[in-house]
Amino acid sequence: MSERTIRNEGSPGAPVDEQERIRRQNVDEFKRLCDQIGAEAQARGVTEKILNEILSEEPTAEEVTQNRSRTQEFQAVVGKGLKVRLYRPKR
């Protein structure tokens, strides 16, 4: 099996197999995170009806500002190539 490489402009090539392994690993990690969040929500009594009500609500201006700030912080950290774990503080 020959090793193929993917090259982006100005970046060194990376083996296709390695990129696919990393992509699968990221997808698997995301699925585990979703499962964990779902289990925690279910344990706290969140039903599909409650979730739909929450998702249908419009965010307040304060929530929008907080989310923008968190997004900028996240992008700054990810831009440095660090692996981070997002969390939501308990109220």
TORDREN-857510 format. One record per residue: x negated, z negated, y of N, C-alpha, C in turn; residue in one letter. Coordinates in steps of 0.1 Angstrom, whole numbers, plus 5000, padded with zeros to 4 digits. Each point is the difference from the previous one (the first is absolute). Layout:
+------+------+------+-------+-------+-------+------+------+------+------+
! n_xx ! n_zz ! n_yy ! ca_xx ! ca_zz ! ca_yy ! c_xx ! c_zz ! c_yy ! rest !
+------+------+------+-------+-------+-------+------+------+------+------+
!    X !    Z !    Y !     X !     Z !     Y !    X !    Z !    Y !    A !
...
+------+------+------+-------+-------+-------+------+------+------+------+
! end
This chain:
+------+------+------+-------+-------+-------+------+------+------+------+
! n_xx ! n_zz ! n_yy ! ca_xx ! ca_zz ! ca_yy ! c_xx ! c_zz ! c_yy ! rest !
+------+------+------+-------+-------+-------+------+------+------+------+
! 4992 ! 5000 ! 4988 !  5008 !  5000 !  5012 ! 4991 ! 5000 ! 5012 !    M !
! 5002 ! 5010 ! 5009 !  4992 !  5000 !  5012 ! 5005 ! 4991 ! 5011 !    S !
! 4991 ! 4995 ! 5008 !  5004 !  4991 !  5011 ! 5003 ! 5009 ! 5012 !    E !
! 5013 ! 4999 ! 5005 !  5004 !  5007 !  5012 ! 4999 ! 4990 ! 5011 !    R !
! 4999 ! 5005 ! 5012 !  5000 !  4991 !  5012 ! 5009 ! 5005 ! 5010 !    T !
! 5006 ! 4990 ! 5008 !  5008 !  5003 !  5011 ! 4993 ! 4997 ! 5012 !    I !
! 4999 ! 5009 ! 5010 !  4993 !  4997 !  5012 ! 5009 ! 5002 ! 5012 !    R !
! 4999 ! 4990 ! 5009 !  5007 !  5000 !  5012 ! 4990 ! 5004 ! 5011 !    N !
! 5004 ! 5006 ! 5011 !  4991 !  5004 !  5010 ! 4992 ! 4988 ! 5005 !    E !
! 4987 ! 5002 ! 4999 !  4990 !  4990 !  5005 ! 4999 ! 4987 ! 4990 !    G !
! 5006 ! 5001 ! 4988 !  4998 !  4988 !  4991 ! 4994 ! 5005 ! 4987 !    S !
! 4993 ! 4991 ! 4994 !  4994 !  5004 !  4987 ! 5011 ! 5001 ! 4989 !    P !
! 4997 ! 5008 ! 4990 !  5010 !  5002 !  4989 ! 5001 ! 4987 ! 4992 !    G !
! 5011 ! 4999 ! 4994 !  5002 !  4989 !  4990 ! 5006 ! 5006 ! 4988 !    A !
! 4996 ! 4996 ! 4988 !  5006 !  5005 !  4988 ! 5015 ! 4999 ! 5000 !    P !
! 5007 ! 5011 ! 4995 !  5014 !  5000 !  5000 ! 5005 ! 4989 ! 4991 !    V !
! 4994 ! 4998 ! 4989 !  5004 !  4989 !  4990 ! 5000 ! 4987 ! 5007 !    D !
! 4990 ! 4997 ! 5008 !  4998 !  4987 !  5007 ! 5011 ! 4998 ! 5010 !    E !
! 5003 ! 5011 ! 5008 !  5011 !  4999 !  5010 ! 5013 ! 4998 ! 4993 !    Q !
! 5003 ! 5006 ! 4989 !  5012 !  4998 !  4993 ! 5001 ! 4986 ! 4994 !    E !
! 4989 ! 4995 ! 4995 !  5000 !  4986 !  4995 ! 5003 ! 4990 ! 5011 !    R !
! 4994 ! 5002 ! 5012 !  5003 !  4991 !  5011 ! 5015 ! 5002 ! 5005 !    I !
! 5005 ! 5012 ! 5000 !  5014 !  5002 !  5004 ! 5009 ! 4993 ! 4990 !    R !
! 4998 ! 5001 ! 4987 !  5008 !  4994 !  4990 ! 4999 ! 4985 ! 5001 !    R !
! 4988 ! 4995 ! 5003 !  4998 !  4985 !  5002 ! 5008 ! 4995 ! 5012 !    Q !
! 5000 ! 5008 ! 5011 !  5007 !  4996 !  5012 ! 5015 ! 5000 ! 4997 !    N !
! 5005 ! 5010 ! 4993 !  5014 !  5001 !  4997 ! 5004 ! 4988 ! 4991 !    V !
! 4992 ! 4997 ! 4990 !  5003 !  4989 !  4991 ! 5001 ! 4987 ! 5007 !    D !
! 4990 ! 4998 ! 5009 !  5000 !  4988 !  5008 ! 5012 ! 4999 ! 5009 !    E !
! 5004 ! 5011 ! 5006 !  5012 !  5000 !  5009 ! 5012 ! 4996 ! 4992 !    F !
! 5001 ! 5006 ! 4988 !  5012 !  4997 !  4991 ! 5000 ! 4985 ! 4996 !    K !
! 4989 ! 4994 ! 4997 !  4999 !  4986 !  4997 ! 5004 ! 4992 ! 5012 !    R !
! 4996 ! 5004 ! 5012 !  5004 !  4992 !  5012 ! 5015 ! 5001 ! 5002 !    L !
! 5006 ! 5012 ! 4998 !  5014 !  5002 !  5002 ! 5008 ! 4991 ! 4989 !    C !
! 4995 ! 5000 ! 4988 !  5006 !  4992 !  4990 ! 4999 ! 4985 ! 5004 !    D !
! 4989 ! 4995 ! 5005 !  4998 !  4987 !  5004 ! 5010 ! 4996 ! 5011 !    Q !
! 5001 ! 5009 ! 5010 !  5008 !  4997 !  5011 ! 5015 ! 5000 ! 4996 !    I !
! 5004 ! 5009 ! 4991 !  5013 !  5000 !  4994 ! 5004 ! 4987 ! 4993 !    G !
! 4990 ! 4996 ! 4992 !  5002 !  4987 !  4992 ! 5002 ! 4988 ! 5009 !    A !
! 4992 ! 5000 ! 5011 !  5001 !  4989 !  5009 ! 5013 ! 5000 ! 5008 !    E !
! 5004 ! 5012 ! 5004 !  5013 !  5001 !  5007 ! 5012 ! 4996 ! 4990 !    A !
! 4999 ! 5005 ! 4988 !  5011 !  4996 !  4991 ! 5000 ! 4985 ! 4997 !    Q !
! 4988 ! 4994 ! 4999 !  5000 !  4985 !  4998 ! 5006 ! 4993 ! 5012 !    A !
! 4999 ! 5006 ! 5012 !  5005 !  4994 !  5012 ! 5015 ! 5003 ! 5002 !    R !
! 5006 ! 5008 ! 4991 !  5014 !  5003 !  5000 ! 5004 ! 5013 ! 5008 !    G !
! 4990 ! 5008 ! 5002 !  5003 !  5013 !  5007 ! 5006 ! 5009 ! 4990 !    V !
! 5012 ! 5005 ! 5004 !  5007 !  5010 !  4991 ! 4998 ! 5014 ! 5007 !    T !
! 5005 ! 5010 ! 4993 !  4999 !  5013 !  5005 ! 5009 ! 5001 ! 5013 !    E !
! 5011 ! 4993 ! 4999 !  5009 !  5000 !  5012 ! 4994 ! 4994 ! 5012 !    K !
! 4993 ! 4989 ! 4998 !  4993 !  4993 !  5011 ! 4989 ! 5009 ! 5005 !    I !
! 4992 ! 5006 ! 4991 !  4989 !  5009 !  5004 ! 5005 ! 5012 ! 5008 !    L !
! 5011 ! 5006 ! 4996 !  5006 !  5011 !  5008 ! 5005 ! 4995 ! 5014 !    N !
! 5005 ! 4988 ! 5001 !  5004 !  4995 !  5013 ! 4987 ! 4998 ! 5009 !    E !
! 4990 ! 4995 ! 4994 !  4987 !  4998 !  5008 ! 4995 ! 5013 ! 5004 !    I !
! 5000 ! 5010 ! 4991 !  4994 !  5013 !  5004 ! 5008 ! 5008 ! 5010 !    L !
! 5013 ! 4997 ! 5001 !  5009 !  5007 !  5009 ! 4999 ! 4994 ! 5014 !    S !
! 4995 ! 4988 ! 5001 !  4999 !  4994 !  5014 ! 4989 ! 5007 ! 5008 !    E !
! 5003 ! 5001 ! 5013 !  4990 !  5006 !  5009 ! 4990 ! 4989 ! 5004 !    E !
! 4987 ! 5003 ! 5001 !  4991 !  4989 !  5004 ! 5001 ! 4997 ! 5014 !    P !
! 4997 ! 4988 ! 5004 !  5000 !  4996 !  5014 ! 4987 ! 5005 ! 5006 !    T !
! 5000 ! 5000 ! 5014 !  4988 !  5005 !  5007 ! 4988 ! 4991 ! 4996 !    A !
! 5002 ! 4987 ! 4998 !  4989 !  4992 !  4997 ! 4994 ! 5003 ! 4986 !    E !
! 5009 ! 5003 ! 4990 !  4995 !  5004 !  4987 ! 4993 ! 5013 ! 5000 !    E !
! 5004 ! 5010 ! 5009 !  4993 !  5012 !  5001 ! 4986 ! 4998 ! 5005 !    V !
! 4999 ! 4992 ! 5011 !  4987 !  4997 !  5006 ! 4991 ! 4993 ! 4990 !    T !
! 5005 ! 4990 ! 4992 !  4992 !  4994 !  4990 ! 4995 ! 5009 ! 4989 !    Q !
! 5009 ! 5009 ! 4996 !  4996 !  5010 !  4990 ! 4990 ! 5010 ! 5005 !    N !
! 5001 ! 5004 ! 5012 !  4989 !  5009 !  5006 ! 4987 ! 4993 ! 5000 !    R !
! 5000 ! 4987 ! 5004 !  4988 !  4992 !  5001 ! 4994 ! 4999 ! 4986 !    S !
! 5008 ! 4997 ! 4990 !  4995 !  4998 !  4986 ! 4994 ! 5013 ! 4995 !    R !
! 5007 ! 5011 ! 5003 !  4996 !  5013 !  4996 ! 4986 ! 5004 ! 5006 !    T !
! 4998 ! 4997 ! 5013 !  4988 !  5003 !  5006 ! 4989 ! 4991 ! 4994 !    Q !
! 5002 ! 4988 ! 4997 !  4990 !  4991 !  4994 ! 4997 ! 5005 ! 4986 !    E !
! 5010 ! 5004 ! 4993 !  4998 !  5006 !  4986 ! 4991 ! 5012 ! 5001 !    F !
! 5004 ! 5009 ! 5009 !  4992 !  5013 !  5001 ! 4986 ! 4997 ! 5004 !    Q !
! 4997 ! 4990 ! 5008 !  4987 !  4996 !  5004 ! 4992 ! 4996 ! 4988 !    A !
! 5006 ! 4992 ! 4992 !  4993 !  4994 !  4988 ! 4998 ! 5011 ! 4990 !    V !
! 5010 ! 5008 ! 4997 !  4999 !  5011 !  4990 ! 4990 ! 5010 ! 5005 !    V !
! 5000 ! 5003 ! 5013 !  4990 !  5009 !  5005 ! 4986 ! 4996 ! 4997 !    G !
! 4997 ! 4988 ! 4998 !  4987 !  4995 !  4997 ! 4997 ! 5001 ! 4985 !    K !
! 5010 ! 5005 ! 4992 !  4998 !  5001 !  4986 ! 5002 ! 4988 ! 4992 !    G !
! 5006 ! 4990 ! 5006 !  5002 !  4987 !  4993 ! 5013 ! 5000 ! 4992 !    L !
! 5000 ! 4994 ! 4988 !  5013 !  4999 !  4993 ! 5007 ! 4987 ! 5005 !    K !
! 5012 ! 5002 ! 5004 !  5008 !  4988 !  5005 ! 5012 ! 4998 ! 4992 !    V !
! 5006 ! 4988 ! 5001 !  5012 !  4997 !  4994 ! 5010 ! 4996 ! 5011 !    R !
! 5011 ! 5007 ! 5001 !  5009 !  4996 !  5010 ! 5009 ! 4989 ! 4995 !    L !
! 5004 ! 4991 ! 5009 !  5009 !  4989 !  4996 ! 5009 ! 4998 ! 5012 !    Y !
! 5011 ! 4994 ! 4996 !  5010 !  4996 !  5010 ! 5000 ! 4984 ! 5001 !    R !
! 4997 ! 4995 ! 5011 !  5000 !  4985 !  5001 ! 5013 ! 4994 ! 4997 !    P !
! 5000 ! 4989 ! 4993 !  5013 !  4993 !  4997 ! 5005 ! 4993 ! 5012 !    K !
! 5013 ! 5001 ! 5001 !  5007 !  4994 !  5012 ! 5005 ! 4986 ! 4997 !    R !
+------+------+------+-------+-------+-------+------+------+------+------+
! end
